[in-house]
Amino acid sequence: MNANSYKKLILFLIILPLFAAVILPFFVILKIAFIPEGLNKSNHENLVIWEPSKNYDTICSHDAPNLVQKSVETQHGKYESFSWDSQPANSYIHWIHTYCQNILDFKNITIKLNSSVPELILTLKDIHGNKTSCSVNIKKTNSWIKINFPLKNFDFSKVDKTNIEHLIISVNSRKSGRLMVKKIYCCYRPFTISNFKEVLSTAFFSRYFFNSALIAIVIMLTNILFSTMAGFAFAFGTFPLRKTLFAATLVMIMIPVQVLMIPTFIIIQNLGWLNTYKALIIPFMISPINIFLMKQYISKIPRDYAEAALVNGASYFQIFFKIILPMCKPALAVVAINTFVTSWNSFLYPFILTNTAEMRTLPVGLALYIGLYDVDWAHLMAASSLSAIPVMLVFLCFQKQIIEGMLYGADYKT
């Protein structure tokens, strides 16, 4: 291995942990967003439906005259025991457990039991009274076993999977037998997209998304126009107090936005703009940092273009829109992506300038989403993932121009 290879290896080893540190948070967000709600708080990736150590609403319905039901406690734990003698033809035993649950995020229902019956039937009944059943054959054994009922084997065409009300265990047996149940639980799916579906359909998310998109796009377009016009004026214009105004612009960059928060709020309140799009758009239609960036970029453009156009009778507006603006595409891309991302992620001003759900933006909606759902991490991360998509799309569309804009200090090429 030569010296150049060693340098590349060392560089790779330096960059790898930095890359991992950047990517890891995004990986955690996506991981939580795609796992079922409640999986993080579950034990052994399952949700216990019934166990004898707790009080549950259960009913035993049967026409077996000799059925004996009792709760048994041993040194190995508690269980519910059912035993019966020979039964008449078509006799039945139903153990009905109230089970109000959305089962979209589960892959199967498991019953831990000890039984002598050859077949067990599990029935799910929704709040509308619709039912679906699945049967499983059981091998005779004297030990505790786990019987799985895969939910894919149930016919849910007429059953509401989001509102299952009862779980019914049924036994049809003419012979004497026994059934001992120790635990019933649901196993979570390792992967689900239901979090995204529920986020899109609840909690005003679509309204938050629309507000953020509208506000960010309008602010981005107005900043592109007004910041470029101001930068052009500072770069090529000659007017009184030009240097003083540009110095004031630089001073504005140094002032934290929190200092301007109260004056901005008072002005907007006096204008009667609170909780309107005007309050969220007009104060941010131009930014000092964007004016500075465009002025510096336009200063790199040779003045010969503007002077030649003036000699040929072009106005300043014609020079700006037909010559300067097309030459500023790399810098405009930087202004666009920075302004869009800043506006899209803005939390402080939308939080204090709005007071209804109809006017809130995504960052404010996500912050209130935590309190509304008691830190439901699965849905919160799903909403956060969806909110990151527009920013990623903007960057992917304009990455070439953004990189060029970042290198605007190099010699200008015509």
N, C-alpha and C positions, 0 to 999 in steps of 0.2 A: 504494500500500500504506500503510494507516494505522498508527498507533503500536501498536495492539493486535495487528495482524498481525505486526509486527516482534518484539514480545514473544513471541508464540507460536513464531515461527521460531527465535529465539534459544534458547527453552526446548527446542525440539525438537532443535536442534544440540547442546545440552548433554546431553540425555537419551540421544541416539542412541549415542554411544560407550560410555556406561555400560551401556546395554542390550546392546550388542554384547559388552562385556567379560564380562557375566553369561552370555549365550547361547553364546558361542564354545566354552567347554569342553564343554558338552553336545553341541554339534554335532560336535566332534572325537570324542567318545566314540561317538556313534551312527555316524559315518562309519567308524570303525575296526571297530565291531561288525558292520556289514553288508558289509564287504569280505571276500573269501576269505582264509583263513589262508595266509600266505606271500607275499601280494601286496606288502606293504610292503618285503620283502627281495628281491623279484624285479627283474630287469632288463627294462625295456621291457614290463612287465606280462605276462611269460610265464615258464614253467618249462622249462628245457632238459632234454629227455629223452635226446638223444644228439648228440654232436658228435665228430669224429675226433681232436680234440686230447686226449681223455680215454679212459681204459680202461673199456670197458663189456662186459657179458656178452652177446655176440651170437653167433648161430649161423646159418649159411647152409645151408638144407636145399633140395635140388633133385634132379631126375632129368634135368637137362640135361647131356649128355655134353661139351659144348663150352664150358661156363661158365668164365669167368676172373674171379676176384675179387682185387682188390688195393687197397691204400691208396696214394693219390697225394698228393704235397705239391708245391704250386706257390707262386709269389710271392703269389698271391691267397688262399692258405690250403689246408687239407687237405680231402680228401673221400674217400669210399669209392666205388670204381668196380666195376660189374658189366657184363660184355659177353659176348655169346654169338652163335653162328652159328645157322643154321636149326635148329629143334627139331622133334622128333616131335610128332604130334598129342597134345593133352592133357598136354603137358609142363608143369612148373611150376617156379617159383623162389620160395622163401620165405626172407626175411631175418627171423629171430626175435630180438627184443631183450627181455631181461628188464626188466620195467617194473612194479615193485611200487608202486602208487599209488592213492590215492583220487581219482577224477576228478569228484566231485560239484561241485567249485568251478571247473571249467573249461568253456569254451564250445566249443572246437574244438582239434584237433590239426593242426599245420602242419608240412609237410615242404618243405625247401628243396632242390631237385634240378634236374638237367639230364638229360632222358630223351628217348628216341625211341619209347618204347612208347605206344600209344594209350590205355591204361587201367591204372590202378593200384588195387590192392585193399588196404585196411587192415583188419586183424582184431584185435579185442581179446579176450583170453582171461583169465578170472578164475581164482582159486585152486582153484575146484571143477572146472575143465576146460570150463566153458560158454563159448561163443564168440558174437560178433556181428561182422558185417562191413559195410563200406561201400565202394563203388567210385566213382572219379572219373575222368572222361575228361580226357586231357591232349593239348593241342595240340603238335604237333612244333615244337621250337625248339632253337636252338643256344646259348641263354643260360640262366642260372640263373633259376628261377621258384619261386614259393611255391604249394604246393597245400594247400588247406584241407579238412579233413574235419570238418564240424560234428557235434558229438556228438548233436545232436537227430536226425540222420539214422540213427543206430544204433538197433537194437532191443535195449533193455536189459531186456525183460520177464523173461528167464531168466538174466540176467548180473548179478553183484554189482558195482555201480559203485564200491563202497568198497574192493574188493580185486582190482583188475586186476593180473595177474601178468606177462602177456606181450603185447607189441605185435608184430604180424607184418605185414610188407610183402610182398605177393605180386604176381607178374607171370605172366600166361599169354600166351605169344607163340610162334607157329610160325615167325616170321621172325627174322632176325638183329636184334639191337638192343643198346642200352646203357642203363644206369641209373647215374647218379652222384648220391650223396646227400651233402649238405654239413651239414645240421642238421635235427633233429627237436625240436619244442617244443610245449608246451601253452599256450594263451592263457587267462588267468583270466577269469572272469565279472566284470563291474563291480559286481555286487550279488548277495548270497546270504543266505539265512536259515539255512544249515546250521550256522553257529556257534552259534546259539541252540538248535538241535536237539541238537547234541553236548554243549553245556553242561548241558542239562536231563537228559541221559541218562548223564552221567559225573561222576566226581569228587565224589560225595556231595552234589551241589548241591541236590537235592530235600530231603535231610535238613537241610542248612544252612538252607534256606528255611523248613522247618517249625519248626525250633528258634527262629529269629529271630521268626517270626510268633507262635508260642505265647508266648515270653518277652515280646515287646513288647506284646501284647494284654493279658496278665495284669498286667504292670507298669502299663500305662495305666489299666486299670479300677480297680486297687487305689489308685493315686495319685488318681484322680478321687474315690473314696469317702473315703479317709483324709485327704487334704489338705483336702477340703471340710469334713469333720467338724472337723478341727483349726482351720481358718479360722473356722468358725462359733463354736467354743468361744472363740477369742481375740477375736472381734468382739462377741459378745453375752453371753458367759459372765462370771460373777464367781466366781473361785476363788483360793485362796492362790497366790502367786508367779506370777500370770498374766503380769505385765510382765517378770519375770525369765526365764520360759520363752520368751516371745516374743523377748526380747533374745538369748537363747541360740540361738534359731532363726536370727536375723539373722546371728549370728556364724558359724553353720554354713555359711551361704551364702558367706561370705568365705574359708572354708578350701578350698584346692584339693583335688580328689578324689585326686590323687596322694599327698597326705599320709596319707590314710586307707587307702591300698592295702595296706600291710603289716599294720596292725592287723586289717583286714577279712580278709585271707588267713589270719592266725593263728587268728582266731576260727572261721572256716569250717573250717579244718583240724582244730581241736580238736573241733568238732562232728561231724566225719566227713562233711561235705557236699561235699567236693571232687568235681568232675566229676558234679554232679547239678543238676537243675532248681532245687532249693532254693537252691543257691549263687548261681544266676544271677537269681533272682526275689526272695527274701525281703529281702536287704539294700537293695533298691531300690523297695520297695513304697510308700514315702513319701519326698517330697523337700522340703527346706526352702524352696526357691524357689517350689514350688507352694503350700505353706502360706501363705507371704507373699502371693502373688498372690490366693489365695482370701480371705484375711483382709481385704485391702484392698478387694476387690470386694464382699464381704458387708457391710462397714462402710458402703457407700454405700446399702444397702437400708434404708428407714425401719424403725425399731424397732417402730413401731406395729403392723406385721403380727404380729410375735412376741408382743407384749404382749396384743393382742386375742385371739390363739389361746390364750395362757395363761389369760386370764380365762374363756374358754369351756371350760376343762378339758383342753386339749391338753397332751401331754407334750413334752419337748424333742425326742425322736425323731420325733414326729408333726410338730412344727414344722419340723424339719430336712428330712424326706423329702417332706412335702406342700406346704411353702411356700417354704423357702429354696432347696432343690435345684432346683426348676423355674425359679426366678428367676435362677439362675446359669448358664444355658445358654451365653451368650457366653464367660464365663470358663472354663467347663468345656471348651469347644471349644479354647481356647488351651492349657489344661493337657493335654488329650488329644493334640493334635498335637505339642506340644513334648516331652511324655513319650514318645510313640510314636517320633518321629524320633530322639530321644536314645538310646532303648533299641535301636532298629533299627540305628543306626550305631555303637553302642558296640563298641569293640575291646579296650581295655586289660583290663577286668575279665574278660570271657569268655576272653581269651587266657591269663590267669594262673590262672583257676579251672577250666579244662577241659584234658584231656590225651588225649582220644580223638576221632576223627572224628564219632562218633555224637552228641556233645554240643556240637560247635562251632557257632557262629553264622555268618551270612553274611560279616561283615567279617573274621573270623578265617579262614574258608574261602577268601576271596578273597586274603588275604595269603599263605596257604600255597599257593594255586593258582599264584602267581607262581613259587615255588621248584620246585613239582612239574613244571611245564611249561616251565621256562626262559623266562619272560616271553613267553608266547604272547599277544601283545597283542589279537589278534582275538577269541579266546575270553574273555580277561579283560574286555575292554570289553563283550562280549555279556552276561557274567555281571553286570557292574556295571549295565548298562542294565536287566536284569531285576530286580535288587535295588532299583532306584529306583522301580519301578512301584507298590508298596504305599504308599510315602510320597506319591507324586503323587495316588493315588486318595483317600487320607485328606484331603489338602488340598482337592481338588476337591469332596469331599462336604461339607466343613465350612468352606469359605472365607468364607461369609457370617457364621457365628458367630465365626470367628477375627477378622475385621475389626471386628465389634461388640465383641469382647472387648478388642481393642487400644485401643478408644475408651472403655473403662469409666470413665475419669476424668471424662467429661462428666456432666451432670445425669442422674440415674436417672429413667427413664420407666416408669410403671406401665402 
